[in-house]
Amino acid sequence: MNARDVEPRLLRAFLVVAEELHFTRAAARLYIAQQALSRDVRRLEEALGAALFVRTTRTVELTADGERLLAPARRVLAAYEELSAAFAGPRPLLVDLNTDGPSTARTVLERARELAPDCELMARFESGLTHAAAEVAAGRLDVAFGYVGGLEPALRARLDHVPVRYEPLAVLLPDGHPLAGSGGPVAVGALAGERVYAGAGNPRTLEWTRLARELFEGRGIALAPPAPVAVGKDEFRRVMVKTRNPVLATVDFVDMPGCLKRPLADPLPLSPLSMVWRKGFRHPGLDALRRAAAHLAADRGWLDVPAGSWLPAAALTGLTGGG
């Protein structure tokens, strides 16, 4: 052993002896045998190549090297205490909800906070699972929600996931749109001839665009061309009003002034929402999120699939399940 490999236990033994200047009292404070304490002090002296105490039958005194060790030993032990305190409990769990507003993911998060009040579950808003999943895989986020069937296989292979809900889809229609006045669901076929925005051109939301392309195929519905990436409800609404294109959304998507949200039907299109985390990751907050998702799915029928519903091919081949 050398000075670089000194164990905190040896420094703690040294400091207690230095405070007591008595090996018997120091051993009692440390709840160890005096012989073990003496052995630890000798090991420290050997590692440092210096005598730290002068011992006689009646006294114990610090040497000059012992005096020199006091300040750095205290700093080192303080740093170890800080390290121990930092990891005494789980760190905050970073959970991406995609958008800051009502959503299935937010409902799961709020239930998880009830189930695990001692865990800190921090919301983030990364706008799109493609981007958020890459952040999860890199360790910069812990949990995200979205359609995993639309992720690239190489990225999906680095994640674990569980299904949370088959979310009914809706369409956001600008005020004055011919389909906005019905007041009820909009048949998917009624969008034929429309250009519907579904995140085309946004690299953060590739999975959503892929789902929309699959839904629109063969129905005469076109993907709207890329629009400026809008962050926040107000900017999204401004861009939508400017382009006047309908927008594919979920039924829980935030209501916005200047447009109407209508559920889609005939068939009822469903987006498989999963919760994802990186493989091998463990955290009590993740356990709480999984319990919350399972409870809510059971209570609210989130994983029920009504007859005649539409699901993307990935859901039918099992890619949206997980562990």
N, C-alpha and C positions, 0 to 999 in steps of 0.2 A: 504494500500500500504506500502511496505517496500523498502529498498534500492535496492533490487534485481529486483523490478518491476518498477523502475523509467522510465518514458517515455522520449524519446529524446527531446520532445517539452519543458519539464520542465527544462532540462539542458540547452537548447538553451536560454530560458527566463533568467535563472540565469546568463549565460555568457554575454548576452547583457546588463543586468543591471550592472554587474560587470565592464564592459567596460565603460559604460556611467556614472555610479554612479548617475543616475537620472532616475526616473521611467517614467516621461513624455516622455523624449527623447527616452528611451528604447522602450516604447510602440509604439511610432511613427515608429521606425526602424522595429519593428515586425508586423506593420499594425494590431494591436489589441488595444482594449480599455485598459486604465490604470487599470481599475478595474479588468479586466481579467488577466492582467499581475501580479497584486498583488496577485490574487487568485492562480495563478500558482506557484509563489514563496512560498506562504504559504504551498501549497501541497507538494512542494519539501522539505521544512523544516520539515514538519510532517513526511514525509517518511524517512528522514535521522535522525530525532530526534535531530536536531541542528539548532540554529539560524544562518543565513548566512549573514544578513545585520543588521546594526544599523541605524535606520532612525530617523531623527529629522525633524522639519519643514523646515530646510534649507539644510541639508546634508544627504547623503547616504554613508555609509562606510561598507567595508567588515569586518566581524568578523574573528577571527582566524580560525574558521571552514570554513568560506567562502573562505579564502585564501587557505586552505588545499584542497578544492574542485576544485579549478581552473584547475590544471593539469589533474586530472583524468577525469573531465568533458570534457575537450578539446580532450583527447584521445578517449573517448567514442563517441563523436560526429564525430570525424575523421573516426572512424571505421564504423559508420552508413553511412557516405558519401561514403566511399569505397564500402560498400555493395550496396548502391543505384546505384553507377556508374557501378558496375559489372553487374547489372540486368537492366540497363537503356535501353538496346536493346537486341535482341535475341542473344544467344550464338552461336558459330559456329555449323553448322549441320554436323555430321559425316556420310559420305555416302560411303558404301562399293561398289566397282566396280568389285570385285572378282580378276581381274588381271590388271596389269599395262600395258595397251596396247589398241589398237583399240577395241571398243565394243559398243554394243547398250547402255549399262549403261553409258559409257563415253559420248556418243552423247547426251543423256538425261541430264546429268550433265552440259555439256557445254551450252546447250540451256537454262537450268534453271539459270545459272550464267548470261546469257544475260537478262533474264526476271526479275531477282532480283539482280541487281548489288550491292545493299547495304547489302545483306546477304553474310555471309562467309560460303561457302559450301566446306568442306574439304574432299578430297578423301582418302579412306582407301582401303587396298587390303587384304582381309581375305581368299581368295581362297576356295570358296565353300559356298553355301547357308546354308547347315546344320549347319556349325559353325557360320556363320555370323548371321543367324536368332536367334540362342541362345544368341548371344551378343546383338542383338537388343532387345530381350525380357527382358534381364537383365539390359538394359539401358546403356550399354557400347558403343553401336553403335545406330544410329538413323534410318538409311535407308539401305536396301540391295536389291539386285536384284537376281533373280534366279527362279527355277522351284518349286513353292510352293506345287504342287501336290505330290512331292517326300518327303515332310517333314512328320515327325510323327504327328498324329492328335493333340496330347496334346500341341506340340509346335506351330503348325499352329493356334490353337484356341486362342493363346495369341497375334496374329498378325492381322493387317488389311493389305489388299493388293489390288492392281489393276493390270489388265493385261496391258502389255506394247507392247509386240511383240510376234508373232509366228516366232521364229528364224529358218531359214533353217539350217539343219545340214550338216556337211562336214566330211571328213576323212583326216587325216594327214598321208601321206605315206612316208616312208624313201626312199631316193634316191636309185634307182635300183629295187624297188618293181615292180612286174609284172603289177600292176594296175596303176603305176605312169606315164606311157608313153602315155596314151590315150589323155591327154590334155583336156578332157571334163569331164562331170559328171560321177561319178561311180555309177552304179546300186547297190542298197542295196544287191540284191541277189549275186552280184559278190564277196561279202565278205564272202560267205559261205566257211567254212573250215578255215577261219582266226581266230586268237585270237586278238581281238581289245581291246585296253586299254581304260577304261572309269572310272578311279579313284578307281577301286576295291581296298579295303584295306585302303583307305584314309578316316578317320572318318569325315573329313570336307566336303566331297563331296558325302555323301550317296544318296542325291536326284538325282545326275547325274548318279550314278551307277544304281539306280532303273529305271530311264528312259531308259538307254542303255539296261538293261536286258529285259525290255518290248519290245523294238524295235528288239532285236536280237532273241527273243523267236520264235521258229518254223522256223527260216531261216537258221539254221546251222551255226550261228555265235557264237563264244564262247567269254566270257569275259576273257581278259588277266589277269593273276594272279597279285596279288599286286606287285607294284614296289616301290622303295624308294620314299618317298614324296619329290618332287623337288620344291623348292621355287625359282622363277625367271626364265626368259626365257632361260638363258644359261644352268642352271642346268636341266631344263625340256628337252631341246634339247639333252644334254649329255646322260641323262637316256634313252631317246627315241632311240637314235642312238645305244646305247648299247643293248637294248632289241629287236630292229628291229620290234616291233609290230606296226600296224596301230593304230591311236588314234582317237577316236570320238571327234569332236569339232563342233563349229558353223562356219558359213561361214565368220564371222568377226574375227575369232581367228587370233592372230598375226602370220604373216609369219615368218618362221624360216629357217635359213640355214640348208642344209642337208636333207630337206624334201620338199614334195610338198603337197599343200592343194587342195583337189578336192571336189566339192559339191556332195552330194548324191542325187540319183533320183530313180524313179521306185520302190516304191512310193517316193514322196518328203517328207522326215521326218522333222517334225517341233517340236521344243522345246518351250513350252509356257514360256515366260519370264515375270515375274511379279515384281513389286516394292512392298516391304514390309516395314512396320513400326509397332511399338507396339501399341496396342489398346489404344485409348484415347490420343495419343501424338498429340500435336499441335505445329506448328512452321511455320513462313512465308516461310522458305526455303523448307519445305515439300510441301507447297502450290505451290511454283514455280516449283518443280520437277513434281508434278502431272499435272500442266498446260503444262509443256514442253513435257511430255510423251504423253499427249492427242494430242497436236499440231503435234508432229512428227508422231504419229500413223495415224492421219488423212491425213497428207501431203504425207506420204510415203507408205501408205497401209500396215502398220505393222501388223494390226489385220485382214487382209484379209487371207482367207484360200483357196488356189487354189484347184480346183477339183482333187480328187485322192490323196490328201495329207494324210500322216499318222500323227496322234496325239496320245499321251498317253491317257489311259482310264480316268485319272483324269481330263483332259481337256474336255472330252466328257461328264463328269458328273457334270461339273460346279465348281470343286474345285480350278480352277485357276482363277476364277473371284474374285471379292471382292468389298470392299467399298472404 
